[in-house]
Amino acid sequence: MTAAGEYYEDKVAVVTGGASGVGLALAETMLRYGARRVVLADVNDENLGRETARLNEAHPGKVLGVHCDVTSEKDVQDMIKRAADFGAGRIDLLFNNAGAGLGGSFDEQSNEDWDRAFALNFYGARCTVSVRCCPSCAHRAAGTSSTSSPASRSTRWRTSRSTPRPRPR
Ligand SMILES: NC(=O)c1ccc[n+]([C@@H]2O[C@H](COP(=O)([O-])OP(=O)(O)OC[C@H]3O[C@@H](n4cnc5c(N)ncnc54)[C@H](O)[C@@H]3O)[C@@H](O)[C@H]2O)c1
């Protein structure tokens, strides 16, 4: 196994937007590399049910699908709690992957479109790594990673707090 593969071995991971695309591929890859538990958190219940069942067939008991809208703090709090229970108190890796692009040209996009895009791609990712929604991330120094591009700055902030870097003198 490669060093990258070994990194995922025995880890408990949460993937938001994990029921399709990049998130689903990531979940499958981690399971192949021996992840202990993987939680798929998504709003699309049809995909969530189908993919959770499919992955559990290949990796019995290792996958939990949770309905979660990352724009809802309550949903995220509930999801994190269920994920931590499923991981026997552990969440080692949190992938902020739920997101979507804005369609159409700049002129066609309304303020409401931008509000929706920020709610999903920015505040959604911010919420999953905030102490309020994810106490286990703050206290256990969980690794976080964001695929939804605008959120990467806030995630880096959290990660750098969890893993202090040397300050320039
Ligand atoms: N595919 C690309 O080329 C590309 C490039 C740059 C960034 N990204 C980002 O990577 C991430 C994954 O992209 P993808 O191509 O796999 O997209 P995708 O549409 O296949 O997957 C996104 C998943 O997020 C889920 N989702 C949407 N809104 C949600 C919400 N409110 N709460 C929870 N889940 C929600 C969807 O149901 C879907 O399962 C996205 O954040 C996207 O913006 C993708």
The ligand as an SDF file (V2000), in Angstrom:
LIG
                    3D

 44 48  0  0  0  0  0  0  0  0999 V2000
  -16.3120   18.5880  -10.3840 N   0  0  0  0  0  0  0  0  0  0  0  0
  -15.4840   19.6310  -10.5230 C   0  0  0  0  0  0  0  0  0  0  0  0
  -14.8680   19.8580  -11.5760 O   0  0  0  0  0  0  0  0  0  0  0  0
  -15.2300   20.5580   -9.3500 C   0  0  0  0  0  0  0  0  0  0  0  0
  -14.2750   21.5860   -9.4630 C   0  0  0  0  0  0  0  0  0  0  0  0
  -14.0270   22.4270   -8.3660 C   0  0  0  0  0  0  0  0  0  0  0  0
  -14.7430   22.2440   -7.1850 C   0  0  0  0  0  0  0  0  0  0  0  0
  -15.6900   21.2520   -7.1260 N   0  0  0  0  0  0  0  0  0  0  0  0
  -16.4020   21.1040   -5.8800 C   0  0  0  0  0  0  0  0  0  0  0  0
  -16.2400   19.7610   -5.4260 O   0  0  0  0  0  0  0  0  0  0  0  0
  -17.4230   19.3670   -4.7290 C   0  0  0  0  0  0  0  0  0  0  0  0
  -17.9810   18.0640   -5.3360 C   0  0  0  0  0  0  0  0  0  0  0  0
  -18.2470   18.2630   -6.7090 O   0  0  0  0  0  0  0  0  0  0  0  0
  -18.9080   17.1430   -7.6070 P   0  0  0  0  0  0  0  0  0  0  0  0
  -18.5020   17.4270   -9.0040 O   0  0  0  0  0  0  0  0  0  0  0  0
  -18.6230   15.7870   -7.0330 O   0  0  0  0  0  0  0  0  0  0  0  0
  -20.4510   17.5110   -7.4660 O   0  0  0  0  0  0  0  0  0  0  0  0
  -21.7380   16.5650   -7.3090 P   0  0  0  0  0  0  0  0  0  0  0  0
  -22.9100   17.4220   -7.6730 O   0  0  0  0  0  0  0  0  0  0  0  0
  -21.5660   15.2590   -8.0010 O   0  0  0  0  0  0  0  0  0  0  0  0
  -21.7570   16.2680   -5.7400 O   0  0  0  0  0  0  0  0  0  0  0  0
  -22.1450   17.2210   -4.8200 C   0  0  0  0  0  0  0  0  0  0  0  0
  -22.9550   16.5220   -3.7270 C   0  0  0  0  0  0  0  0  0  0  0  0
  -23.3120   17.5160   -2.7730 O   0  0  0  0  0  0  0  0  0  0  0  0
  -24.6540   17.2640   -2.3770 C   0  0  0  0  0  0  0  0  0  0  0  0
  -25.2470   18.4770   -1.8510 N   0  0  0  0  0  0  0  0  0  0  0  0
  -25.6980   19.5750   -2.5290 C   0  0  0  0  0  0  0  0  0  0  0  0
  -26.2130   20.4690   -1.6720 N   0  0  0  0  0  0  0  0  0  0  0  0
  -26.0540   19.9470   -0.4340 C   0  0  0  0  0  0  0  0  0  0  0  0
  -26.3940   20.4080    0.8690 C   0  0  0  0  0  0  0  0  0  0  0  0
  -27.0030   21.5880    1.0540 N   0  0  0  0  0  0  0  0  0  0  0  0
  -26.0890   19.6240    1.9250 N   0  0  0  0  0  0  0  0  0  0  0  0
  -25.4840   18.4260    1.7400 C   0  0  0  0  0  0  0  0  0  0  0  0
  -25.1620   17.9320    0.5410 N   0  0  0  0  0  0  0  0  0  0  0  0
  -25.4450   18.6860   -0.5320 C   0  0  0  0  0  0  0  0  0  0  0  0
  -25.3370   16.7970   -3.6490 C   0  0  0  0  0  0  0  0  0  0  0  0
  -26.5450   16.1010   -3.3510 O   0  0  0  0  0  0  0  0  0  0  0  0
  -24.2570   15.9150   -4.2460 C   0  0  0  0  0  0  0  0  0  0  0  0
  -24.3710   14.5670   -3.7870 O   0  0  0  0  0  0  0  0  0  0  0  0
  -18.3990   20.5420   -4.8450 C   0  0  0  0  0  0  0  0  0  0  0  0
  -18.2710   21.3210   -3.6780 O   0  0  0  0  0  0  0  0  0  0  0  0
  -17.8940   21.3100   -6.0420 C   0  0  0  0  0  0  0  0  0  0  0  0
  -18.2510   22.6730   -5.9850 O   0  0  0  0  0  0  0  0  0  0  0  0
  -15.9350   20.4160   -8.1550 C   0  0  0  0  0  0  0  0  0  0  0  0
  1  2  1  0
  2  3  2  0
  2  4  1  0
  4  5  1  0
  4 44  2  0
  5  6  2  0
  6  7  1  0
  7  8  2  0
  8  9  1  0
  8 44  1  0
  9 10  1  0
  9 42  1  0
 10 11  1  0
 11 12  1  0
 11 40  1  0
 12 13  1  0
 13 14  1  0
 14 15  2  0
 14 16  1  0
 14 17  1  0
 17 18  1  0
 18 19  2  0
 18 20  1  0
 18 21  1  0
 21 22  1  0
 22 23  1  0
 23 24  1  0
 23 38  1  0
 24 25  1  0
 25 26  1  0
 25 36  1  0
 26 27  1  0
 26 35  1  0
 27 28  2  0
 28 29  1  0
 29 30  1  0
 29 35  2  0
 30 31  1  0
 30 32  2  0
 32 33  1  0
 33 34  2  0
 34 35  1  0
 36 37  1  0
 36 38  1  0
 38 39  1  0
 40 41  1  0
 40 42  1  0
 42 43  1  0
M  CHG  2   8   1  16  -1
M  END
$$$$
